[in-house]
Amino acid sequence: MIIIQPFRKSGIFEISTQKVPLGHGDSDADKVESVPDAWIINETQNLGIAIEVKDRKNNIRISQLKSHANRISGYDHPYLLAITPDLHTPDKIIRLRKTDFTNLQIIWKSWDEIYRWLKHLLNKPSNASRDEFLLTSMIEYLERRREVLGFQGIKFSKGFNVDEAKEILRSEMEELHPYVKNIYKDLVARRGGIPTTSVMGVWDSFGDAEGFTNDIHITIGINEDSHNILMVVPNSSNKAWNRLKKIFSNEKYRNELMTILSRYRKTVPHLYIEFVQRHFINRRIGINDGHLFFDLDVMGKPFMKKNSKTKQSSIWFQALNEAIINKRNLNGQVAFWTKFFLNETKGIDKPEFIKTVKSTLKNLKPLYEYLKSDS
């Protein structure tokens, strides 16, 4: 129990993290329906705050919160504070707010908000050494618990680590999912989990509800040197492959595609095209038989930026054109890669980088629509 008395007229604030049923007016343990994780009580002001904390998403229980609300209903100023890892207000909190609890204020905060608030407080010059120690300790604790925070940028404590990369990517994908579903109506599903197929990187996808390999999808990945956003035409998407062959077999359509790509190129630091032929062992382990991967800057203007050091060459696009048109009886995939290199992308280690990712996904939509078009 901590007792704080900052102002005489305010009375005594009692802060308790002990989950003990009795206290604060409880006289009968049998009537206690629930025990909040913490309390803040001020008898002088008749203020009661019940606090419930969760460390897993989608773990709120309405019955539990209603019981907490009943515990503090006798105060003139009752508050119920819920802190969870969810990135958006949980539906159960919204439903509970519609319940008729007299004077009850229901407040929800994410651990991500708490984390950013603590960092804001730490940056204030007026902090005493004691306050700085407490703030730093809490911030370090939350940073060790990545799973309760939202996307905080791409950074590693001691160089690239695949487990850290998975946690970073998981938080990024969760934050992007509602945004992607709003922009790309068909890309409503994610993989069942983030695979660890290599110590060099991790990836996840937004794709068709029937399976991301069935049609064009978006892959997000993090590896040792870059953050990658891919628009992928998988081997099993027959309709998309017919469209690709039609585009690359016709100069008019090919020029239309180049116009879309050149406009998109102006919005991103690096743009590559990939064609890969492969076979699978036991339908799981992919073996590359052939791999074509090149920076679109090799095509010169309008792709090459003024400061680019890439040497112009026409052979790469010619090879891609031949590979797409002549793809038959083999497992082939085409992907349009956007790369943000970790050592050169300003702000990639900050939470605000998610805005760059969202902007990139939005700017990719014309390419997606053209590849999906029947015309």
Steps between C-alpha positions, in 0.01 A plus 500: 500500500627847404344807658550831322385837633605764243254769615340540840161593358506200268514245777700178498538294182540129570661292225493125538604217271400230747223278367332467838119469505446685827565869546358824364165438664472123440375327809397160368746293295216280370344799321818599319448411132839605362832649599654774281874495433541837673313778681530874537276624779440844653242486777500879547399563140292182492704387201542135403705369208508128425777390260503184289817409306539244220817379328323317216289648221125432481498383860242740651204339680186713535380304804827574680488872421136522606595346832781755539248775423272371773792511743541877458135592444476645852743784421376835375778499242549143375749417224583171331839495323590211266853468356552243223738426209219555246580765241140624479221533756372145563141439395417383851609835643275676248208275597564553871493878454143463376401326824313707756750558779418825681788752482748226406784616273644209300850570368705275272869546425740283300843406628632679195342826621640443848846437354497819292368701795782371722759595238345847475524543878861379498594768248374779723796690649334544841519130597668425831749211511248285686233561236751434222591164655135394524419611146810337353427174682144486369605588145770231502251247633252576220776483239577149623131419456474583128184293471296753699614800295399620157744552216801698628711507186763256378795478738692221665663499842816316387494470123250308289322223687231287340290475817504875549418544131193277540368712787561822307329362190209361700425840654538669161262257329239539773509876462485478120224239473197732536662752266573239231148355518358848449713568189521152347156346539619154388806481728315415819709212637844445648709188536435284803833609645834656416730226369861474604635356177841667534725666755532779244144634506128467571186575296120501507230567239163661438309288251184332379268344757547160333878519533766756418656283223172491306528852364700823502600586857715740701793370701672699776845388609794597719851369445853589603528806280153614397126528552320368192154542350418264212214479252510131408350310205521136617532200272151363577317821405410403143288808434775736614759315292281522191475872564880531539561315173249722325674814633853391408390375156346833401698823468202721591427308822869474582537877471197550723663278763827693472313827552340366819835372626682825420243701695531263793882510477491874579345426841743232626878478553559170313288290264595157366337230286552129562429185301573173677464143376501232768391154605395371842608209713206342686295805390666710769868562429548731203810455283585776253579369151547847350487854632477835322506808725576855390464864598263687266760778489689287243229605252611862523247782481235540634599247770853608578531784749768767464716365782476136388830322434331214315631431150235502228448174310212360294589132537321454834156610384543299179574191709196566720278546195615168353463315831140616551382442143656153480404373847352152447506181704711649779446661839563871445429809706533872431535760775536877505730583792510829693806517725568730795859438606545510877825698487373779273126546565442794729259427785473126431576436868211722614127422541420760234652273233161326489371810318760445227393138467133597473578763240700243301214249511258766380731598214525134394128475433510617134744215425272252678194622310681484164620145560147399607328675209321298230544767232 
